Amino acid sequence: MNKRLQLSMIILGFQVPLFSQKILLEQVKNYIGKQDTVKVCGKIFNGRFLNNTKKEPTLLNMGGFYPDQKLTVVIFGENRKNFPPNPEKYYENANVCVTGLVETYNGNPEIIVKNGNQIEIEPLLTVDGNIAEKKNVKQNAATSKNTITKNDNNKIKDAIKEKTEVKKTGKIRVQQTNREANLRSGPSPDFPVVTTIAAGNAVNVIFSNNGWSKVEVIIRTKNSLPISKTGYLNNAFFE
């Protein structure tokens, strides 16, 4: 890359690593403090937005739930505008690759990201065995209301045939919603809404307990790429 162009991009606030070394998540601690740009991939288990603390960081926990995560991806408040709205929810349960320098906070490895192009969502394996197109997170991306298409609904039906009742076995079955339903982040109406599911759409039921079921649905964002979302539905919404 032209040095003058590289310098200009740095002044404008863009990270422009000349190259990045892909490493395993288990190796990330070995790169703390090194001036090596790395690319590390893994699942974001959950995230938090600490808007009442200094610098208002968003913390994405890769490789495990807090406090057992293997890597923390940090977005400071001044940079949240460079990512999709509510990144702590947007990346939750997604498999991503993160590029940057490995630093440490209280002995734990972290990568501080400033732009959406430092977090790349890995290709999605759909329920019919196909790999969806790789999705790059766009800067200042605007999200629209998530919807489930009939095509996605048919894929789930074709891929999963079992209809038997399952209680906490981890064995997936398929159900249909009998009316519009709110998918929530926990088994209670007090939990936030993850997305709204239209009547007649299929969901993968992971387990059921106390009148609620943990389910997986396939949704599409504004750019029509399928994304898997998990959450909880009240069993009253099933046929």
C-alpha angles and dihedrals in degrees: 000000000000107000093222091052091046092052091049091052092049090051089052090055102256123136109229110179110187089218139347129215114223111226136176119260089240089059097053095100089060090064099052110132095004118128091231120120107225136188115216127179133203147117122295102224097185143330142215134207109210097195094161096058134078114290089006095246126199109215121203114193114216123193097012146005120285124304093021097054119132094214135015118213109206127205113181119216095251089060100045089097088067092062136059114283114279096009091184087068099029094063097036112126091003124129106230142170117224125199124201147078119312112236132168137239119185088344095306123115119246139171118212112213126194104177135043092239089070090069116059122182110226122237112286118235105217124213092259092059097257123127115235120224114280111262123215116201109242123222114253089005115183117215126210130203110295116244135183117226127217088242092058089045091055092048091057093047093049094046099046119044104164114109102173123125113265127190117193094320096123088234109133122230131175128244136173127226114240093205140001109305137188115233106216133198092236141022098272138066086244091072121091120266113255096188141325120256120207122233115274096024121134125238132187108241111213097180141334130220138160095356096312133093131205106226143178123219134183113231136175127227126211092284091052097242112143117245128184116232127187128200145119132291128189109245090234088078093064124092 
